[in-house]
Amino acid sequence: MSYEWLIFDLDGTISDPKLGIVRSFNFALEHYGFAPQSEADIAAYIGPPLDQTFVQLTGNNDPLFIEMIVAKYRERYAEVGYSENHLYPDMKPVLLSLKEKEGCRLGVCTSKRADFAEKILAMFGLLDVFEFVSGGDIGIEKWQQLEALRQAGTISQKAVMIGDRAVDLTAAQHNQLDSAGVLWGYGSREELEQASPTHLFEHPEQLIKLL
């Protein structure tokens, strides 16, 4: 299959967000009287939407509380957390190379809020590589973001969703799209294989095979 659209997750796929995410989670948790969590414990939650993660970490699913603790997280993330991202080695030349291929269009679909995602991509000099950035928010699932892109005609069925967590792959399947799991992020091989990706890659350079 030759794809018209390559749609990338951001966290754990294009860049490593761990430092900023861990520090911002603990900033919010401690503000509301919870014990800070270890880097390893929080890293296991990188990928899915923030509200779902805070329910897991606090055991509190009151919508108002979750809204407040997410806002506290974003307070630090907007100021400094976003800048604590690190681009994965080889990712920039691979993205620039894909951008140059005729008939290949690139987009981003992330659970992160769109304005944060755009700031991160701009920081790496990559914002212009992508034709759109679809961001999430409280209560929005990634499959709904992909569905909205399809229904708006932004992407065609000749699209592949590329990500490091099962949520990326199942979102693609929900929309009858192909998927590519990547093993340099936060999902284990077992997690990704259980989600039956169309493709599974170990290094960014292998993404060229999608064309």
C-alpha positions as CSV (number, residue, x, y, z in Angstrom):
1,M,0.0,0.0,0.0
2,S,1.4,3.4,-0.8
3,Y,0.2,6.0,1.7
4,E,-1.0,9.5,0.9
5,W,-0.9,10.6,4.6
6,L,1.6,9.8,7.4
7,I,0.1,10.8,10.7
8,F,2.4,11.0,13.6
9,D,1.8,10.9,17.3
10,L,4.1,13.4,19.1
11,D,5.1,12.2,22.6
12,G,7.2,9.1,22.5
13,T,7.2,9.1,18.7
14,I,8.8,12.4,17.4
15,S,10.2,13.6,20.7
16,D,10.9,12.3,24.3
17,P,8.8,14.4,26.6
18,K,9.5,12.5,29.9
19,L,11.3,15.2,31.8
20,G,8.7,17.9,31.3
21,I,5.8,15.6,31.8
22,V,7.2,14.0,35.0
23,R,8.0,17.4,36.6
24,S,4.6,18.8,35.6
25,F,2.7,15.8,36.9
26,N,4.5,16.1,40.2
27,F,4.0,19.9,40.3
28,A,0.2,19.3,40.1
29,L,0.1,16.2,42.4
30,E,2.0,18.0,45.2
31,H,-0.1,21.1,44.8
32,Y,-3.2,19.0,45.7
33,G,-1.5,17.1,48.5
34,F,-0.5,13.9,46.8
35,A,2.9,12.3,47.1
36,P,5.2,12.9,44.1
37,Q,5.6,9.8,41.8
38,S,8.8,8.3,40.5
39,E,9.9,9.0,36.9
40,A,9.4,5.3,36.0
41,D,5.8,5.3,37.4
42,I,4.8,8.4,35.5
43,A,6.6,7.3,32.3
44,A,4.2,4.3,32.1
45,Y,1.4,6.9,31.5
46,I,3.0,8.9,28.8
47,G,0.7,8.8,25.7
48,P,-2.9,8.5,26.8
49,P,-5.0,11.7,27.7
50,L,-4.0,13.6,30.8
51,D,-7.4,13.4,32.5
52,Q,-7.4,9.6,32.3
53,T,-3.9,9.5,33.8
54,F,-4.8,11.8,36.7
55,V,-7.8,9.6,37.5
56,Q,-5.4,6.6,37.7
57,L,-2.8,8.4,39.7
58,T,-5.1,10.0,42.3
59,G,-8.0,7.6,42.4
60,N,-10.4,10.6,42.1
61,N,-12.7,10.7,39.1
62,D,-14.6,13.8,40.1
63,P,-14.8,15.9,36.8
64,L,-14.3,19.2,38.6
65,F,-11.2,18.0,40.5
66,I,-9.7,16.4,37.3
67,E,-10.3,19.7,35.5
68,M,-8.4,21.6,38.2
69,I,-5.5,19.3,38.5
70,V,-5.1,19.2,34.7
71,A,-5.1,23.0,34.7
72,K,-2.4,23.0,37.4
73,Y,-0.3,20.5,35.3
74,R,-0.7,22.8,32.3
75,E,0.4,25.8,34.3
76,R,3.9,24.5,34.6
77,Y,3.9,22.7,31.3
78,A,3.0,25.9,29.4
79,E,5.8,27.9,31.2
80,V,8.7,25.4,31.0
81,G,7.6,21.8,30.7
82,Y,7.1,21.9,26.9
83,S,10.7,23.1,26.5
84,E,12.0,20.0,28.4
85,N,11.3,17.8,25.3
86,H,14.1,16.2,23.4
87,L,14.0,15.2,19.8
88,Y,14.8,11.6,19.1
89,P,18.1,11.0,17.2
90,D,17.6,10.7,13.5
91,M,14.0,11.9,13.6
92,K,14.5,15.3,12.1
93,P,16.4,14.1,8.9
94,V,13.8,11.3,8.5
95,L,10.9,13.8,8.7
96,L,12.5,16.2,6.3
97,S,13.2,13.4,3.9
98,L,9.6,12.2,4.0
99,K,8.4,15.7,3.5
100,E,10.4,15.8,0.2
101,K,8.8,12.7,-1.2
102,E,6.3,13.3,-3.9
103,G,2.7,12.4,-3.0
104,C,3.5,12.1,0.7
105,R,1.7,14.4,3.2
106,L,2.5,14.6,6.9
107,G,0.2,15.5,9.9
108,V,0.3,15.2,13.7
109,C,-2.4,13.7,15.9
110,T,-1.5,14.0,19.6
111,S,-3.5,13.8,22.8
112,K,-1.5,16.9,23.9
113,R,-3.3,20.2,23.4
114,A,-2.6,21.6,19.9
115,D,-1.0,24.8,21.1
116,F,1.6,22.9,23.2
117,A,2.3,20.5,20.3
118,E,2.8,23.4,17.9
119,K,5.2,25.1,20.3
120,I,7.3,21.9,20.7
121,L,7.4,21.3,16.9
122,A,8.4,25.0,16.3
123,M,11.1,24.6,18.9
124,F,12.6,21.8,16.8
125,G,12.1,23.6,13.5
126,L,9.6,21.0,12.4
127,L,6.3,22.8,12.5
128,D,6.4,23.5,8.7
129,V,6.9,19.8,7.9
130,F,3.3,19.1,8.9
131,E,0.1,20.2,7.1
132,F,-2.0,20.0,10.3
133,V,-1.6,19.5,14.1
134,S,-4.6,17.8,15.7
135,G,-4.5,18.2,19.5
136,G,-6.7,16.6,22.2
137,D,-8.3,17.9,25.4
138,I,-10.1,16.6,28.4
139,G,-12.7,14.0,27.4
140,I,-11.4,13.6,23.8
141,E,-10.1,10.2,22.7
142,K,-7.5,9.8,19.9
143,W,-9.9,7.7,17.8
144,Q,-12.3,10.7,17.9
145,Q,-9.6,13.0,16.7
146,L,-8.8,10.7,13.7
147,E,-12.5,10.3,13.0
148,A,-12.9,14.1,12.9
149,L,-10.0,14.4,10.5
150,R,-11.6,11.8,8.2
151,Q,-15.0,13.4,8.3
152,A,-13.7,16.8,7.6
153,G,-11.9,15.4,4.5
154,T,-8.5,16.5,6.0
155,I,-7.1,13.0,5.5
156,S,-8.0,10.2,3.2
157,Q,-8.3,6.5,3.9
158,K,-4.8,6.2,2.4
159,A,-3.4,7.2,5.8
160,V,-1.3,5.4,8.4
161,M,-1.2,6.4,12.1
162,I,2.3,6.2,13.5
163,G,2.7,6.0,17.3
164,D,4.4,4.4,20.3
165,R,1.4,3.3,22.4
166,A,-1.5,0.9,21.8
167,V,-3.9,3.9,21.9
168,D,-2.4,5.2,18.7
169,L,-2.9,1.8,16.9
170,T,-6.4,1.1,18.2
171,A,-7.4,4.6,17.2
172,A,-6.3,3.8,13.6
173,Q,-8.2,0.5,13.6
174,H,-11.3,2.2,14.9
175,N,-11.2,4.3,11.7
176,Q,-10.2,1.4,9.4
177,L,-6.8,3.0,8.9
178,D,-3.4,1.2,8.8
179,S,-1.1,1.7,11.8
180,A,2.7,1.7,12.5
181,G,4.0,1.0,16.0
182,V,7.4,2.4,16.9
183,L,9.6,0.8,19.6
184,W,11.7,3.8,20.6
185,G,9.0,5.4,22.7
186,Y,7.0,4.3,25.8
187,G,5.0,1.3,24.7
188,S,6.7,-2.1,25.1
189,R,6.9,-4.5,22.2
190,E,4.3,-6.7,23.9
191,E,1.9,-3.7,24.2
192,L,2.3,-2.8,20.6
193,E,2.1,-6.4,19.2
194,Q,-1.1,-7.0,21.1
195,A,-2.7,-4.1,19.3
196,S,-1.8,-5.8,15.9
197,P,-0.1,-2.9,14.0
198,T,0.1,-3.1,10.2
199,H,3.9,-2.2,10.6
200,L,6.3,-2.3,13.6
201,F,9.6,-0.3,13.5
202,E,12.6,-0.3,15.7
203,H,14.4,2.8,14.3
204,P,13.2,6.1,12.8
205,E,15.0,5.5,9.5
206,Q,12.7,2.5,8.9
207,L,9.7,4.9,8.5
208,I,11.0,5.5,4.9
209,K,9.7,2.0,4.2
210,L,6.1,3.3,4.5
211,L,6.6,4.9,1.1
